[in-house]
């Protein structure tokens, strides 16, 4: 049993996927499967019930997962301290994002960071809002990008510029004849919405309600990519973060209109666990992403 085998097991469980767990560890799916088989043989117990789809952990598997996660956190902390002492700009940064935001608000920061620190690998995953806070608290990921970030006694937040929301439609939509749109103009229009339990959806609904605007919701998605695809094929219009549609606009697959009144902006921030020991590259990443001096974001021992 070695640390790589333990890490593969934890990542397969975390992502609920052998292929995804293999991918984040740069091994084949077959190698990931063999690693878990080897782990089960060494322990003499079954860890994963493969008869279920998706698979579930056995009671023994759950005990191992919880314990191994703590073990990996301790191991990674030691490695981070050693890298920091030796000023090494390498390693892995595990970044997570909620579905409603995506990595778009960090694209420029990530590109800037990797130009300076090309040896650092950034692993990206997406989660529901409540999941991402749990992933941060269990140190499954290093940083999370969330809408409406909440600081707690256990979680620190670094604000990012708010995400400007725009009305998005397909190129053939009559709205493309305008330079901007007022929310009142959306009354009765076919609309592609976020799922109704998402905070971003609730804020958009609140704004529309205040103006007595009623839209015809024809589809609901939690994932921005699904929202964009539905708009692109002409199912309706949507209100999405401007940063999320820049590529599609440049390719003329979508058209975005600024909202004149009232403007809608979604607070966005990076969260991380209080007291987390940062490697040198983690410190530099959060500094670049948050636009803050390094000493303002580096946790103190």
C-alpha positions as CSV (number, residue, x, y, z in Angstrom):
1,X,0.0,0.0,0.0
2,X,1.4,3.4,-0.9
3,X,0.2,7.0,-0.9
4,X,-0.6,7.0,-4.7
5,X,-2.9,4.0,-4.2
6,X,-4.7,5.7,-1.3
7,X,-5.0,8.9,-3.3
8,X,-6.5,7.1,-6.3
9,X,-9.0,5.4,-4.1
10,X,-10.1,8.7,-2.5
11,X,-10.3,10.5,-5.8
12,X,-12.4,7.7,-7.4
13,X,-14.8,8.0,-4.4
14,X,-14.8,11.8,-4.4
15,X,-15.7,12.0,-8.1
16,X,-18.0,8.9,-8.0
17,X,-16.2,7.7,-11.1
18,X,-13.3,5.4,-11.9
19,X,-12.5,7.2,-15.1
20,X,-12.5,10.7,-13.4
21,X,-10.5,9.4,-10.5
22,X,-8.0,8.0,-12.9
23,X,-7.8,11.1,-15.0
24,X,-7.0,13.5,-12.1
25,X,-4.1,11.1,-11.1
26,X,-2.8,10.8,-14.7
27,X,-3.4,7.0,-14.9
28,X,-5.6,4.8,-17.0
29,X,-9.0,3.7,-15.8
30,X,-7.7,0.2,-15.8
31,X,-4.8,1.2,-13.5
32,X,-7.2,2.9,-11.1
33,X,-9.4,-0.2,-11.0
34,X,-6.3,-2.4,-10.3
35,X,-5.1,0.0,-7.6
36,X,-8.4,-0.4,-5.7
37,X,-8.4,-4.1,-6.2
38,X,-4.9,-4.2,-4.7
39,X,-6.0,-2.1,-1.8
40,X,-8.9,-4.4,-1.1
41,X,-6.6,-7.4,-1.2
42,X,-4.1,-5.8,1.2
43,X,-6.9,-5.0,3.7
44,X,-8.8,-8.3,3.1
45,X,-12.1,-6.5,2.7
46,X,-14.3,-5.2,-0.1
47,X,-14.3,-1.4,-0.2
48,X,-16.5,-0.6,-3.2
49,X,-19.9,-2.3,-4.0
50,X,-19.7,-2.4,-7.8
51,X,-23.1,-4.1,-8.2
52,X,-24.8,-0.6,-7.7
53,X,-24.9,2.1,-10.3
54,X,-23.4,4.4,-9.4
55,X,-21.2,2.4,-7.1
56,X,-21.4,2.8,-3.3
57,X,-18.9,2.3,-0.5
58,X,-19.2,-0.7,1.8
59,X,-19.1,0.1,5.5
60,X,-15.5,-0.8,5.5
61,X,-14.9,1.4,2.5
62,X,-16.5,4.4,4.2
63,X,-14.2,3.9,7.2
64,X,-11.2,3.7,5.0
65,X,-12.3,6.8,2.9
66,X,-12.8,8.9,6.0
67,X,-9.5,7.8,7.5
68,X,-7.5,8.0,4.3
69,X,-8.8,11.6,3.6
70,X,-7.4,12.6,7.0
71,X,-4.1,10.8,6.2
72,X,-3.8,12.5,2.8
73,X,-4.5,15.9,4.4
74,X,-1.7,15.4,6.8
75,X,0.6,14.2,4.1
76,X,-0.2,17.1,1.8
77,X,0.3,19.6,4.6
78,X,3.8,18.2,5.2
79,X,4.6,18.3,1.5
80,X,3.3,21.9,1.3
81,X,5.5,23.0,4.2
82,X,8.6,21.4,2.7
83,X,7.8,23.0,-0.7
84,X,7.3,26.4,1.0
85,X,10.6,26.1,2.9
86,X,12.4,25.2,-0.3
87,X,10.6,27.9,-2.4
88,X,9.4,25.3,-4.9
89,X,6.9,26.5,-7.5
90,X,5.3,23.2,-8.3
91,X,2.8,20.7,-7.0
92,X,-1.0,20.5,-7.5
93,X,-3.8,23.0,-6.8
94,X,-7.2,21.5,-6.4
95,X,-9.8,24.0,-7.5
96,X,-13.6,23.6,-7.3
97,X,-16.5,25.7,-8.5
98,X,-20.2,25.7,-8.2
99,X,-22.2,24.9,-11.3
100,X,-23.8,28.4,-11.5
101,X,-20.5,30.2,-11.7
102,X,-17.9,27.9,-13.4
103,X,-14.3,28.7,-13.8
104,X,-14.9,31.7,-16.0
105,X,-14.2,34.4,-13.4
106,X,-10.8,32.9,-12.8
107,X,-9.8,32.2,-16.4
108,X,-7.5,35.2,-16.7
109,X,-6.0,34.6,-13.3
110,X,-5.3,30.9,-14.1
111,X,-3.6,31.8,-17.4
112,X,-1.5,34.5,-15.7
113,X,-0.5,32.0,-12.9
114,X,0.4,29.2,-15.3
115,X,2.6,31.5,-17.4
116,X,4.7,32.1,-14.3
117,X,4.4,28.7,-12.7
118,X,4.0,26.2,-15.6
119,X,5.0,23.2,-13.4
120,X,2.0,23.6,-11.1
121,X,-1.0,21.4,-12.1
122,X,-4.5,22.8,-11.5
123,X,-7.2,20.1,-11.0
124,X,-10.7,21.4,-11.6
125,X,-14.0,20.0,-10.4
126,X,-17.6,21.2,-10.1
127,X,-20.0,20.8,-7.2
128,X,-23.3,22.0,-5.8
129,X,-23.0,24.9,-3.4
130,X,-23.4,22.9,-0.2
131,X,-21.0,20.3,-1.5
132,X,-18.2,22.7,-2.3
133,X,-18.2,24.0,1.3
134,X,-18.0,20.4,2.5
135,X,-15.1,19.7,0.1
136,X,-13.3,22.7,1.5
137,X,-13.8,21.7,5.1
138,X,-12.6,18.1,4.4
139,X,-9.6,19.5,2.4
140,X,-10.7,17.5,-0.7
141,X,-10.1,20.7,-2.6
142,X,-7.8,23.7,-1.8
143,X,-10.0,26.5,-3.1
144,X,-13.6,26.9,-4.1
145,X,-15.2,29.5,-6.4
146,X,-18.8,30.3,-5.3
147,X,-21.6,32.8,-5.8
148,X,-22.7,34.7,-2.7
149,X,-19.6,33.5,-0.7
150,X,-20.2,33.1,3.1
151,X,-17.3,33.4,5.6
152,X,-17.6,31.3,8.8
153,X,-15.3,30.5,11.7
154,X,-13.9,27.7,9.5
155,X,-13.9,29.3,6.1
156,X,-12.1,32.4,4.8
157,X,-13.4,34.3,1.7
158,X,-11.5,36.4,-0.8
159,X,-13.9,38.5,-2.9
160,X,-13.6,38.6,-6.7
161,X,-15.2,41.3,-8.9
162,X,-18.9,40.7,-9.0
163,X,-20.2,38.7,-12.0
164,X,-22.1,41.0,-14.4
165,X,-25.2,39.3,-15.7
166,X,-26.4,39.9,-19.3
167,X,-29.4,38.8,-21.4
168,X,-28.2,36.1,-23.8
169,X,-30.0,35.0,-26.9
170,X,-29.3,33.1,-30.2
171,X,-28.0,35.2,-33.1
172,X,-31.4,35.0,-34.9
173,X,-33.4,36.4,-32.0
174,X,-35.1,39.8,-32.6
175,X,-33.4,41.1,-29.5
176,X,-30.1,41.2,-31.4
177,X,-31.4,44.4,-33.1
178,X,-31.0,46.2,-29.8
179,X,-27.9,47.5,-28.0
180,X,-29.3,46.8,-24.5
181,X,-32.4,45.5,-22.9
182,X,-34.6,46.4,-20.0
183,X,-35.9,43.5,-17.9
184,X,-39.5,44.6,-18.6
185,X,-39.0,43.6,-22.2
186,X,-38.7,40.0,-21.2
187,X,-42.3,39.8,-20.1
188,X,-43.9,36.7,-21.6
189,X,-40.7,35.6,-23.4
190,X,-39.5,31.9,-23.5
191,X,-36.8,31.7,-20.9
192,X,-34.1,29.3,-20.0
193,X,-33.5,29.4,-16.2
194,X,-31.2,28.1,-13.6
195,X,-32.8,25.4,-11.4
196,X,-35.2,27.1,-8.9
197,X,-33.3,26.1,-5.7
198,X,-30.1,27.9,-6.9
199,X,-29.3,31.2,-5.3
200,X,-28.6,32.9,-8.6
201,X,-32.1,31.8,-9.9
202,X,-33.7,33.2,-6.7
203,X,-32.0,36.6,-7.2
204,X,-33.1,36.8,-10.9
205,X,-36.7,35.8,-10.0
206,X,-36.7,38.5,-7.3
207,X,-35.6,41.1,-9.7
208,X,-38.3,40.1,-12.3
209,X,-41.0,39.9,-9.6
210,X,-40.2,43.5,-8.5
211,X,-40.9,44.7,-12.0
212,X,-44.0,42.5,-12.4
213,X,-42.3,40.6,-15.2
214,X,-43.4,37.1,-15.9
215,X,-41.4,34.9,-18.2
216,X,-42.3,31.6,-19.7
217,X,-39.7,29.1,-18.2
218,X,-39.3,26.4,-20.9
219,X,-36.3,24.7,-19.4
220,X,-34.2,24.7,-16.2
221,X,-30.6,23.6,-15.7
222,X,-28.0,23.9,-13.0
223,X,-25.0,23.9,-15.3
224,X,-24.1,27.0,-17.3
225,X,-22.9,24.9,-20.3
226,X,-26.4,23.3,-20.6
227,X,-28.0,26.8,-20.3
228,X,-25.8,28.1,-23.1
229,X,-26.5,25.2,-25.3
230,X,-30.3,25.6,-24.9
231,X,-30.1,29.3,-25.8
232,X,-27.8,28.6,-28.7
233,X,-30.4,26.2,-30.3
234,X,-33.1,28.8,-29.9
235,X,-35.2,27.4,-27.1
236,X,-35.3,30.8,-25.4
237,X,-33.3,33.6,-23.9
238,X,-31.5,33.5,-20.5
239,X,-29.7,35.7,-18.0
240,X,-26.1,34.5,-17.6
241,X,-22.7,35.8,-16.4
242,X,-21.0,37.9,-19.1
243,X,-17.7,36.1,-18.5
244,X,-19.3,32.8,-19.2
245,X,-20.4,33.6,-22.8
246,X,-17.4,35.5,-24.1
247,X,-16.1,32.6,-26.2
248,X,-19.5,31.9,-27.8
249,X,-20.0,35.6,-28.5
250,X,-16.7,35.8,-30.3
251,X,-17.6,32.7,-32.3
252,X,-21.0,34.4,-33.1
253,X,-22.9,31.4,-31.6
254,X,-24.6,33.6,-28.9
255,X,-25.5,37.3,-28.6
256,X,-25.4,39.1,-25.3
257,X,-27.2,42.4,-24.4
258,X,-26.3,44.5,-21.4
259,X,-29.2,45.0,-19.0
260,X,-29.9,48.8,-18.7
261,X,-32.1,48.8,-15.6
262,X,-31.9,47.4,-13.1
263,X,-28.4,45.9,-13.4
264,X,-27.9,42.4,-12.0
265,X,-24.5,41.6,-10.4
266,X,-23.8,38.3,-8.6
267,X,-21.2,38.5,-5.8
268,X,-18.4,35.9,-6.4
269,X,-15.6,34.8,-4.2
270,X,-12.9,32.3,-3.5
271,X,-13.2,30.3,-0.3
272,X,-10.6,28.2,1.6
273,X,-10.3,26.5,4.9
274,X,-9.2,28.6,7.9
275,X,-5.7,27.7,9.0
276,X,-4.9,25.8,5.8
277,X,-1.1,25.5,5.2
278,X,-0.4,26.9,1.8
279,X,2.4,25.8,-0.5
280,X,4.3,28.6,-2.2
281,X,2.3,28.1,-5.4
282,X,-1.0,28.1,-3.5
283,X,-0.1,31.4,-1.9
284,X,0.9,32.9,-5.3
285,X,-2.3,31.6,-6.9
286,X,-4.7,33.1,-4.3
287,X,-2.7,36.3,-4.5
288,X,-3.1,36.6,-8.3
289,X,-6.7,35.4,-8.3
290,X,-7.8,37.8,-5.6
291,X,-5.6,40.7,-6.6
292,X,-4.3,40.9,-3.1
293,X,-0.8,41.2,-1.6
294,X,0.5,37.8,-0.6
295,X,0.7,38.7,3.1
296,X,-3.0,39.4,3.2
297,X,-4.1,36.0,2.1
298,X,-1.4,33.7,3.5
299,X,-2.7,31.8,6.5
300,X,-0.6,32.3,9.7
301,X,0.6,29.4,11.8
